[in-house]
Protein backbone atom coordinates (compact mmCIF):
# COMPACT_ATOMS: atom_id res chain seq x y z
CA UNK A 1 0.00 0.00 0.00
CA UNK A 2 1.12 3.54 -0.61
CA UNK A 3 1.36 6.14 2.15
CA UNK A 4 -1.87 7.75 0.98
CA UNK A 5 -3.67 4.39 1.12
CA UNK A 6 -2.32 3.81 4.63
CA UNK A 7 -3.59 7.21 5.71
CA UNK A 8 -7.00 6.54 4.19
CA UNK A 9 -7.19 3.12 5.91
CA UNK A 10 -6.26 4.70 9.25
CA UNK A 11 -8.79 7.50 8.75
CA UNK A 12 -11.47 4.92 7.95
CA UNK A 13 -10.70 2.99 11.14
CA UNK A 14 -10.93 6.21 13.14
CA UNK A 15 -14.27 7.19 11.60
CA UNK A 16 -15.85 3.80 12.18
CA UNK A 17 -14.29 3.54 15.64
CA UNK A 18 -15.53 6.96 16.75
CA UNK A 19 -19.07 5.96 15.78
CA UNK A 20 -18.92 2.99 18.16
CA UNK A 21 -17.07 4.96 20.84
CA UNK A 22 -19.71 7.69 20.93
CA UNK A 23 -22.46 5.09 21.07
CA UNK A 24 -20.76 3.34 23.99
CA UNK A 25 -20.24 6.61 25.85
CA UNK A 26 -23.91 7.54 25.37
CA UNK A 27 -24.88 4.19 26.89
CA UNK A 28 -22.64 4.85 29.89
CA UNK A 29 -24.27 8.26 30.30
CA UNK A 30 -27.79 6.77 30.41
CA UNK A 31 -27.63 3.17 31.65
CA UNK A 32 -31.24 2.92 32.82
CA UNK A 33 -32.61 4.29 29.55
CA UNK A 34 -30.42 1.94 27.53
CA UNK A 35 -31.38 -1.09 29.62
CA UNK A 36 -35.04 -0.09 29.31
CA UNK A 37 -34.72 0.13 25.54
CA UNK A 38 -33.05 -3.29 25.43
CA UNK A 39 -35.89 -4.74 27.51
CA UNK A 40 -38.53 -2.99 25.35
CA UNK A 41 -37.52 -5.00 22.27
CA UNK A 42 -37.85 -8.23 24.23
CA UNK A 43 -34.20 -9.14 24.69
CA UNK A 44 -33.49 -11.15 27.85
CA UNK A 45 -31.11 -10.00 30.57
CA UNK A 46 -31.00 -6.28 29.72
CA UNK A 47 -28.26 -5.57 32.27
CA UNK A 48 -26.02 -8.25 30.77
CA UNK A 49 -26.82 -7.10 27.23
CA UNK A 50 -26.07 -3.51 28.27
CA UNK A 51 -22.71 -4.51 29.75
CA UNK A 52 -21.81 -6.50 26.64
CA UNK A 53 -22.78 -3.64 24.33
CA UNK A 54 -20.76 -1.09 26.29
CA UNK A 55 -17.76 -3.42 26.35
CA UNK A 56 -17.91 -4.13 22.61
CA UNK A 57 -18.42 -0.49 21.71
CA UNK A 58 -15.78 1.04 24.00
CA UNK A 59 -13.11 -1.66 23.90
CA UNK A 60 -13.79 -2.61 20.29
CA UNK A 61 -13.57 0.98 19.09
CA UNK A 62 -10.31 1.57 20.96
CA UNK A 63 -8.76 -1.60 19.52
CA UNK A 64 -10.04 -0.82 16.03
CA UNK A 65 -8.69 2.74 16.07
CA UNK A 66 -5.31 1.62 17.40
CA UNK A 67 -5.18 -1.30 14.99
CA UNK A 68 -4.76 -4.05 17.58
CA UNK A 69 -5.91 -7.49 16.36
CA UNK A 70 -7.60 -5.40 13.70
CA UNK A 71 -9.13 -8.11 11.54
CA UNK A 72 -10.47 -10.11 14.49
CA UNK A 73 -11.89 -6.99 16.19
CA UNK A 74 -13.52 -5.81 12.95
CA UNK A 75 -15.05 -9.27 12.43
CA UNK A 76 -16.46 -9.27 15.97
CA UNK A 77 -17.84 -5.78 15.54
CA UNK A 78 -19.45 -6.87 12.26
CA UNK A 79 -21.31 -9.65 14.06
CA UNK A 80 -22.30 -7.21 16.84
CA UNK A 81 -23.58 -4.71 14.27
CA UNK A 82 -25.62 -7.38 12.48
CA UNK A 83 -27.15 -8.53 15.77
CA UNK A 84 -27.97 -4.93 16.65
CA UNK A 85 -29.61 -4.33 13.27
CA UNK A 86 -31.73 -7.47 13.55
CA UNK A 87 -32.75 -6.87 17.17
CA UNK A 88 -33.42 -3.13 17.14
CA UNK A 89 -34.12 -2.07 13.55
CA UNK A 90 -36.33 -4.84 12.16
CA UNK A 91 -39.62 -2.96 11.59
CA UNK A 92 -39.10 -2.24 7.91
CA UNK A 93 -42.54 -0.67 7.46
CA UNK A 94 -41.20 2.21 9.57
CA UNK A 95 -39.02 4.29 7.22
CA UNK A 96 -36.80 5.42 10.13
CA UNK A 97 -36.13 1.83 11.21
CA UNK A 98 -35.34 0.83 7.64
CA UNK A 99 -32.84 3.69 7.36
CA UNK A 100 -31.17 2.61 10.63
CA UNK A 101 -31.06 -1.00 9.42
CA UNK A 102 -29.42 0.06 6.14
CA UNK A 103 -26.96 2.27 8.06
CA UNK A 104 -25.91 -0.78 10.05
CA UNK A 105 -25.49 -2.73 6.82
CA UNK A 106 -23.23 0.04 5.47
CA UNK A 107 -21.17 0.03 8.68
CA UNK A 108 -20.80 -3.73 8.31
CA UNK A 109 -19.48 -3.14 4.80
CA UNK A 110 -16.80 -0.82 6.15
CA UNK A 111 -15.88 -3.28 8.87
CA UNK A 112 -15.64 -6.11 6.35
CA UNK A 113 -13.19 -3.99 4.34
CA UNK A 114 -11.06 -3.82 7.48
CA UNK A 115 -11.37 -7.60 7.86
CA UNK A 116 -10.26 -8.06 4.25
CA UNK A 117 -7.36 -5.61 4.22
CA UNK A 118 -6.28 -5.37 7.86
CA UNK A 119 -5.08 -2.32 9.72
CA UNK A 120 -2.43 -1.21 7.25
CA UNK A 121 0.92 0.35 8.02
CA UNK A 122 -0.49 2.76 10.60
CA UNK A 123 -1.52 0.16 13.16
CA UNK A 124 -0.22 -1.54 16.27
CA UNK A 125 -0.53 -4.84 14.39
CA UNK A 126 2.04 -3.62 11.86
CA UNK A 127 4.39 -2.37 14.58
CA UNK A 128 4.25 -5.73 16.34
CA UNK A 129 4.79 -7.67 13.11
CA UNK A 130 8.04 -5.79 12.49
CA UNK A 131 9.53 -6.81 15.84
CA UNK A 132 11.15 -10.23 15.63
CA UNK A 133 10.54 -12.50 18.56
CA UNK A 134 13.64 -12.69 20.77
CA UNK A 135 14.07 -16.49 20.51
CA UNK A 136 13.19 -16.62 16.83
CA UNK A 137 15.55 -13.81 15.86
CA UNK A 138 18.60 -15.76 17.02
CA UNK A 139 17.54 -18.80 15.00
CA UNK A 140 16.62 -16.77 11.93
CA UNK A 141 19.63 -14.48 11.97
CA UNK A 142 22.62 -16.48 13.23
CA UNK A 143 25.81 -14.54 13.95
CA UNK A 144 28.18 -14.50 11.02
C-alpha positions as CSV (number, residue, x, y, z in Angstrom):
1,X,0.0,0.0,0.0
2,X,1.1,3.5,-0.6
3,X,1.4,6.1,2.1
4,X,-1.9,7.7,1.0
5,X,-3.7,4.4,1.1
6,X,-2.3,3.8,4.6
7,X,-3.6,7.2,5.7
8,X,-7.0,6.5,4.2
9,X,-7.2,3.1,5.9
10,X,-6.3,4.7,9.3
11,X,-8.8,7.5,8.8
12,X,-11.5,4.9,8.0
13,X,-10.7,3.0,11.1
14,X,-10.9,6.2,13.1
15,X,-14.3,7.2,11.6
16,X,-15.9,3.8,12.2
17,X,-14.3,3.5,15.6
18,X,-15.5,7.0,16.7
19,X,-19.1,6.0,15.8
20,X,-18.9,3.0,18.2
21,X,-17.1,5.0,20.8
22,X,-19.7,7.7,20.9
23,X,-22.5,5.1,21.1
24,X,-20.8,3.3,24.0
25,X,-20.2,6.6,25.9
26,X,-23.9,7.5,25.4
27,X,-24.9,4.2,26.9
28,X,-22.6,4.8,29.9
29,X,-24.3,8.3,30.3
30,X,-27.8,6.8,30.4
31,X,-27.6,3.2,31.6
32,X,-31.2,2.9,32.8
33,X,-32.6,4.3,29.6
34,X,-30.4,1.9,27.5
35,X,-31.4,-1.1,29.6
36,X,-35.0,-0.1,29.3
37,X,-34.7,0.1,25.5
38,X,-33.1,-3.3,25.4
39,X,-35.9,-4.7,27.5
40,X,-38.5,-3.0,25.4
41,X,-37.5,-5.0,22.3
42,X,-37.8,-8.2,24.2
43,X,-34.2,-9.1,24.7
44,X,-33.5,-11.1,27.8
45,X,-31.1,-10.0,30.6
46,X,-31.0,-6.3,29.7
47,X,-28.3,-5.6,32.3
48,X,-26.0,-8.3,30.8
49,X,-26.8,-7.1,27.2
50,X,-26.1,-3.5,28.3
51,X,-22.7,-4.5,29.7
52,X,-21.8,-6.5,26.6
53,X,-22.8,-3.6,24.3
54,X,-20.8,-1.1,26.3
55,X,-17.8,-3.4,26.3
56,X,-17.9,-4.1,22.6
57,X,-18.4,-0.5,21.7
58,X,-15.8,1.0,24.0
59,X,-13.1,-1.7,23.9
60,X,-13.8,-2.6,20.3
61,X,-13.6,1.0,19.1
62,X,-10.3,1.6,21.0
63,X,-8.8,-1.6,19.5
64,X,-10.0,-0.8,16.0
65,X,-8.7,2.7,16.1
66,X,-5.3,1.6,17.4
67,X,-5.2,-1.3,15.0
68,X,-4.8,-4.0,17.6
69,X,-5.9,-7.5,16.4
70,X,-7.6,-5.4,13.7
71,X,-9.1,-8.1,11.5
72,X,-10.5,-10.1,14.5
73,X,-11.9,-7.0,16.2
74,X,-13.5,-5.8,13.0
75,X,-15.1,-9.3,12.4
76,X,-16.5,-9.3,16.0
77,X,-17.8,-5.8,15.5
78,X,-19.5,-6.9,12.3
79,X,-21.3,-9.6,14.1
80,X,-22.3,-7.2,16.8
81,X,-23.6,-4.7,14.3
82,X,-25.6,-7.4,12.5
83,X,-27.1,-8.5,15.8
84,X,-28.0,-4.9,16.6
85,X,-29.6,-4.3,13.3
86,X,-31.7,-7.5,13.5
87,X,-32.7,-6.9,17.2
88,X,-33.4,-3.1,17.1
89,X,-34.1,-2.1,13.5
90,X,-36.3,-4.8,12.2
91,X,-39.6,-3.0,11.6
92,X,-39.1,-2.2,7.9
93,X,-42.5,-0.7,7.5
94,X,-41.2,2.2,9.6
95,X,-39.0,4.3,7.2
96,X,-36.8,5.4,10.1
97,X,-36.1,1.8,11.2
98,X,-35.3,0.8,7.6
99,X,-32.8,3.7,7.4
100,X,-31.2,2.6,10.6
101,X,-31.1,-1.0,9.4
102,X,-29.4,0.1,6.1
103,X,-27.0,2.3,8.1
104,X,-25.9,-0.8,10.0
105,X,-25.5,-2.7,6.8
106,X,-23.2,0.0,5.5
107,X,-21.2,0.0,8.7
108,X,-20.8,-3.7,8.3
109,X,-19.5,-3.1,4.8
110,X,-16.8,-0.8,6.2
111,X,-15.9,-3.3,8.9
112,X,-15.6,-6.1,6.4
113,X,-13.2,-4.0,4.3
114,X,-11.1,-3.8,7.5
115,X,-11.4,-7.6,7.9
116,X,-10.3,-8.1,4.3
117,X,-7.4,-5.6,4.2
118,X,-6.3,-5.4,7.9
119,X,-5.1,-2.3,9.7
120,X,-2.4,-1.2,7.3
121,X,0.9,0.4,8.0
122,X,-0.5,2.8,10.6
123,X,-1.5,0.2,13.2
124,X,-0.2,-1.5,16.3
125,X,-0.5,-4.8,14.4
126,X,2.0,-3.6,11.9
127,X,4.4,-2.4,14.6
128,X,4.2,-5.7,16.3
129,X,4.8,-7.7,13.1
130,X,8.0,-5.8,12.5
131,X,9.5,-6.8,15.8
132,X,11.1,-10.2,15.6
133,X,10.5,-12.5,18.6
134,X,13.6,-12.7,20.8
135,X,14.1,-16.5,20.5
136,X,13.2,-16.6,16.8
137,X,15.6,-13.8,15.9
138,X,18.6,-15.8,17.0
139,X,17.5,-18.8,15.0
140,X,16.6,-16.8,11.9
141,X,19.6,-14.5,12.0
142,X,22.6,-16.5,13.2
143,X,25.8,-14.5,14.0
144,X,28.2,-14.5,11.0
